Amino acid sequence: ARSGGNKNGNGTHHNVSVMRTNTQKFLPNYFRPRSLEKLFFCFPDPHFKRKNHPRRIISERLLAEYAYLLQPGTGLLYCITDVKELHDWHVSKCDAYPLLQRIPPSEADADPCVQAMRVKTEEGQKVERNRGSKYHAVYQRISMEQEETLSLRVTASNFFGSVETATTTTTTVNGDHKE
């Protein structure tokens, strides 16, 4: 891949490449755990039909993979879309995921990557020409120390879904307490 910068390749970016692949199937096969600084999801397909929501690129299952690949404490996940409903979906899924913390909008707006997503991507420019709205959010992967304090427990039942915290649930059945 050509370095970032001008058309002659005289830029400041190194070790940058772009792949077009099905991340829902293959992403963990390409990268070592905790090795990525940033992941970008720019104007993904909104999959409006409810039956197609599992195909959305931001989901509980895929957030587990993204967190697995992002560098703890510094890794960033960027989302941008021109569909408010999809943005709300992204925010609700990412806010609920315990290994990600939202970067405050004032900080995110100052990030040059956010500006690049908004005005330098082909889709961002198209939305701009059509005077459409753009919605973005940035999340940081929590540190290993923060993760340990959450006492996360991964089980067979939640491996492909959301991560649950290790807590004891007490249930009363016919007057008997069970944990």
QUILINNOR-V497166 format. One record per pair of residues at least 4 apart in sequence whose C-alpha atoms are under 6 Angstrom apart, sorted by the first residue. I is the first residue (numbers start at 1). GAP is how many residues later the second one is. Records with the same first field share a line. If there is no record, write none. Layout:
I->GAP ; GAP
This chain:
1->16
2->7
3->6 ; 8 ; 10 ; 11
4->7 ; 9
5->5 ; 6
6->4
23->4
33->35 ; 36
34->34 ; 35 ; 36 ; 37
35->34 ; 35 ; 36
36->33 ; 34 ; 35
37->34 ; 38
38->37 ; 38 ; 39
39->38
40->38
41->38
42->37 ; 38
43->37 ; 38
46->40
47->5 ; 6
59->4
60->101 ; 102
61->99 ; 100
70->5
71->4
72->69 ; 70 ; 71 ; 72
73->68 ; 69 ; 70
75->65 ; 66
76->63 ; 64
77->61 ; 62
78->60
79->57 ; 58
80->55 ; 56
81->53 ; 54
82->51 ; 52 ; 53
91->4
99->42 ; 43
100->39 ; 40 ; 41 ; 42
101->38 ; 39
102->36 ; 37
103->35 ; 36
105->4
116->4
117->4
118->6
119->5 ; 6
127->5
128->4
151->15
152->13 ; 14
153->12 ; 13
155->4
158->4 ; 5
169->10
170->8 ; 9
171->6 ; 7
172->4 ; 5
